[in-house]
Amino acid sequence: MAKLPDLPYTDPNRPDWHHGRIGSTAAKERWVYLGFALFWNAVAQPIFWLLALKEKNLELWKITLVALFPLVGFWLLYLAAIKWLQWRRFGQPVLEMDPFPGSLGGEVGGTSELPLRYRMGRKIEVSLSCIHEYVSGSGKNHSRHEKVLWRERGTAFSEMGLRGTRIKFKFAVPEDQPPTSAPSSDCIKWVVHIACSLAGTDLDQTFKLLVLKTETPLRSRLSLPTTVDTPEPRKLPASLVRLSQTPQGLRILYPASRNRGAGLAMLIFGLAFTAFPAVFLLADIGNYGTDDAFGMIFTVFSGFFVVVFLGVGLLILALGLYALFNSLEVIITPEVVISRRRWLGIPVTRVLARRDIDTLVNAITGQGGQGAKATVQYRLEALAPGGQRVSLGDGVKGRPLARYLMQAIGEALGKTEWTEYSRRYRSKTNT
C-alpha cells in the first residue's frame, strides 16, 4: 500500500478511513433532515397562526406571503420522511474501496452489497465528485457552500450478491484535482453517489471517500471497464439540445426552454425582491412625517433600502428573462462555424473560420443545487489563437452530454481532441 499522510487518514472522526470500508451517510442524513424540519416548523408554524388569528384585518397578500414559511416547513417534513423511509429500506450500506485509498492520476473504485432484489437490466447510476466545501461570512451570517470541481458519472455493473444486488464501479481520476482534506470550514471531499428509481422508496446513497495523491498512481483490481456514461443519439433530451444534418452542415440547437427551471426561479425571486420588500417599506414610510429628525432619517434609510431591493430585483428579473427566452444555434459548415444566439427574436451572430480554430474547450461554468446531487453545467467553445471565440453550447447539463456534444463537434470539425477545464480549487480562507 502506498505511504499515506497522517491527516486525514488518521482522523479519529473517520475510523472507516483506516480500512477502506466506507459507510454511507444515510444514518446521519435522516437526523439532519429531521432536525432542520422540526426547527423550521417550531419557528414558522406558531408565527403564522398567531398572526393569522390575531390580525383579523390583515391583507390577503400579506397572509399569503407569511404562509409560505409554514408551507416550506411541510415540504421539509416530507423530505425528512423520505430519508427515514430510505434508511428503513436500505439501512446504511458499506462501500469497499478498490483501490484504497482512491488515487489521483489513478483510479477510484469499489463494491457495495445492497439489500435490493437483483433484477437483470436494472440501471443503477453512480457518480464520483470532487467538491470544495467552504463557509462564507462570519458569526450569525455565515453559510456553508459546496462547489463541484470535477465529476464523472456512469452506470454501475450489477450482479447477484449476498444481500440481493452487488454493484461495482471504477473511475479514472485526473491528476490535477486536489486530494481529500480534513473536515473544516474550507476543505475538499470526494463523494460517490449511488441512485436508482424504484417502486416505493428510491435508492439514494452517498459515501465520502479518501482520495489522495500517492507516490505511484493506484489502479483497481476490479475486472470491469472504466465507468463512463455517454448518451445515445436517439435518447438526447430534445428540451436541452437537438442535433441534425442540414445542407449547410451539422446543426446544433439549444432551445430557449433548456433553462426554464432556473429562469422561473429567478423570476420568482426577482418579483419577491421588487414587489414585497418595496411595498412593506413604502407603506412604513407613509406612517412617518418628515418634519422631524427621526422622520427624515427613517425616510432616507427606507428609501435607500427600497432602491437596493428594486435594483437587485430588477437584475434578477432580467437574468430570469434571459434564461427563459434565449436560444443558441450552432452551424458547422465546411468553411466556418456560425454561432447565433436569439433573445426574444433578436439575433446576435458570431462567425469563426474553421482554419482559425486552435482549441476546443469544455468547461464547468455553474451548478444547480449542492453536493453530490447538484446538476453541473458546462460551456463549450471554439478558440482562435488571437483570442477570438465562439460559443458551441452553454448550460449543458452533465458531463456525459457535454462529452457527447464535444465528440460530435470534433468529428464535424476534424478535431477529435479538446481541452476539458475543471473548476480550480481556491482556498476561501486564504483569499
PyMOL commands that set and color helices and strands:
alter all, ss='L'
color gray80, all
select helices_A, chain A and resi 15-18+26-54+60-90+139-141+233-235+256-274+276-285+293-325+354-356+371-373+399-413
alter helices_A, ss='H'
color red, helices_A
select strands_A, chain A and resi 21-23+94-97+102-103+107-114+125-136+143-155+157-160+165-172+186-196+203-209+211-212+242-245+250-254+326-332+336-343+346-353+359-368+375-383+389-397+419-421
alter strands_A, ss='S'
color yellow, strands_A
deselect
rebuild
show_as cartoon
